Amino acid sequence: MGLVGSILVLLVAGCAPAVGRIDNPAEGSDPTPILRTEDNRRIGLDQLIADLADVQVAYVGERHTHPAHHAAQLAVLDGLYTINPNITVAMEMFDVTYQPVLDRWSAGKLTEAELLRQTHWYANWKYDFDLYREILLFVRKHRIRLVGINIPFHIPSKISVGGLDSLRPPDAAYLPETVDLDHPEHRSYVERIYRRHHPMLKGREDFESFYAAQAVWEDAMAEAIARHLDRGRMLVLVGNGHIVRKFGIPDRALSRTGAPFRTVLPVSAEDPPDPEAGDYLWYFLPNSPLEAERCLDKQYICQIDESIRAPRASEIFSFPPTPLFYLPIGSARHRLNTIYGKYRLTYNNI
């Protein structure tokens, strides 16, 4: 991606404040992995879809490299489309200049190879296309409107090293009409992460420029959502860092549209709780053996069998997206063996 250095990559890739474990249900209950934070109630996928169908804009986050998060996004898209096919999919993975290409994809006029080439996928987004293939194939199959909401990828990096005033007119033309630089909670959130990592960010010693880049990024995507939002529904697929606590894109889009929304944040069951992180917290298995091993000093015993590598997205999508990636947190001896790609994780609740 090459946005504004390692720290912003971490933000978008899901380096949001850690969010948490669902309390254990009563003995003998049927645990589900989605927590609705409004009433602290566990719900299933069907109820999540029904809830999201009641609002005009639904945000589903991701940790970019986590295949299960993309399977969850696909499950939500499938559910919302089934209820009402008048839906737009808005994706962070494409910037606004590629809209004509995305229109051709939605119309079924491009092959996968043509989409990758014409959107410069591996020059811009860079993440393995396998992670997003099934979502985009669903869009093309059903002729769903697809919109890119990102600002051209080189612009935030320029702002972070030179400030807003350093942009030349061709780049400045992509700036949103308004940029909120004064949101105290968002500023504090970005600054905490920046202070932990800024020694690694050569040329980005000025926090104000760095924060301006982040704020422009959020407001540009919020403005793109407002521009494309009509009377239909919209599903927005972005990194967790853009929707956590809603002060990134969601609240900024709301101020432009007034359209009601809800946020779904995929999280790891090993993270400490933050009920303010999103409207729904969707719990998943760790993405890699290294993450799984961190469970050893938590409430779970994680045993790794077979190979110790992260699965490819194509392997993940060969399974149903639900309930394969649910992490049951149930009664005292609840146990689940889950085939995850080509290695097996065994969870024992103790």
Secondary structure, 3 states (H helix, E strand, C coil): CCCCCHHHHHHHCCCCCCCCCCCCCCCCCCCCCEEECCCCEEECHHHHHHHHCCCCEEEECCCCCCHHHHHHHHHHHHHHHHHCCCEEEEEEEEEHHHHHHHHHHHCCCCCHHHHHHHCCHHHHCCCCHHHCHHHHHHHHHCCCEEEEEECCCHHHHHHHHHCHHHCCHHHHCCCCCCCCCCCHHHHHHHHHHHHHHHHHCCCCCCHHHHHHHHHHHHHHHHHHHHHHCCCCEEEEECCHHHCHHHCCHHHHHHHHHCCCEEEEEEEECCCCCCCCCCCEEEEECCCCHHHHHHHHHCCEEEEEEECCCCCCHHHHCCCCCCCCCCCCCCCCCCEEEEEECCEEEEEEEC
